[in-house]
Amino acid sequence: MKLSLKHVHVRPTDSLDSWVEEGLSTLRPLLAIDEAHVRLEHDAAASPAYRVTVHLVVPGPDLRADAVDHTLRTAFAKVLGELRARAEERVARRRRLRRGVHTLDHHRRRGPTRRRSAIH
């Protein structure tokens, strides 16, 4: 996984970067992450002051999530929770499709079908 971190008014430290990488690695059992773009922002004038934005490049449609909170850790935890929920939805959908169970099956007939006689 290629990790790209951008710090906006947040002092970059090795511990912060490794903490972000560890958090994203918890999604690996659910997703094959090719690239991760993470933006950590602090805006002293805003309330809540911290914003975390994550863009994951994965097979299929990319996943994006962002969250704001009063602490950086909580904002990142919210983003991870949202990404995990979306990843679990994808896994569940893939399993349903493999089993042949579609959630919206408009072409399936309900109940017994009525045959029309050729002679009226």
N, C-alpha and C positions, 0 to 999 in steps of 0.2 A: 504494500500500500504506500503510495506516494502521499506524504502529508505536507500541506502548505498552510502555514500559520501566519496570520496578519494580526498584529497588536496595534490598536488605536487607543492611545492614551492609557495603555496598560503596560507596565514595565515587563519586558520579556525576561523570563528566568528559565533555567534548565528544568527546575522542578515543575513549573507551570506547563511547559511544553510536554514533559513526560507524562504529567497527569492527564493532559488532553489526549495524548496518544494511547494511554492505558484505557481511558474511557471509551474511545472509539474501537479499541480492540475487543471490547465486550460484544460488539455487534458482528464480529467476524463469523461466529457460528451460524448466523442468520443470513449474512450478505457476503458476497464476494466483492470487496471494496477495492477498486482500482486506484482511485485518487480520493483524497479528502481535503477540502478547502475550508478552513476554519477562520472565522473573524471574531476576535475578542475586542469589545469596545467598552470604553468608560466615558460617559458624558456627565460631568459634574452638575450641569445645569438641568439635567433631566431627572425625573423620578418615575420609576426606578432607574438607577444610574448605569446599570450594566446590561449590555446586549451581546448575545452570542448567536452567530449565524454559521450554519454548517451546510455545505453542499457536498454530497457524496456521489462520486461517479461510479456507477455499478452497472452490470449488464441489465439491459432494459431501461426504463425511464429512470433518470437520476432522482435522488432524494434530496430535498431541501427542507430545512427547519430553522426557525429562529425563535428566540425567547428573550424576554427582559425580566430582570429581577433586581433586588437590592444588593445581592452578592453575586460575584462571578461564578462561584461554585453552584449556587442554586439555579442560575440561568443555564449553565451547562448541563446540569442534571435534568432540567425540563426539556432541553433539546434532545438529550440522549433518550429520554422517555418517549418523546414523540417519534423519533427515528426508530426506536425499538418496536413501537406499536405498528408503525407502517410496515416495517420489515416482517413482523409476525403476520400481518394481514396478507402480505405477498406470499409467504410460505404456506399459509392456510389455503389461499386461492389456488396456488400451484398444486397442492395435494388434492383439492376438490376436482380440479381439471384432470389430473391423472386418473382419478377414480371414475371420471365421466359424470360427475354430479355438477350440474350448472345451476347457479343461483337464479338466473333468468332464462327459463326455457320456454320461449313463446310458441314453439312449434309442436310441443308435446300435447297430445289430445288428452282431455280429461274425461273420464268415464267411458261407457260403452259407445261405440260409434254406430251410427244408423246407416244401413245400406239402402240405397235407392234401387228400386226394381227397374229393369230395363223396359218393361211394359207398364204403362201407367194406367 
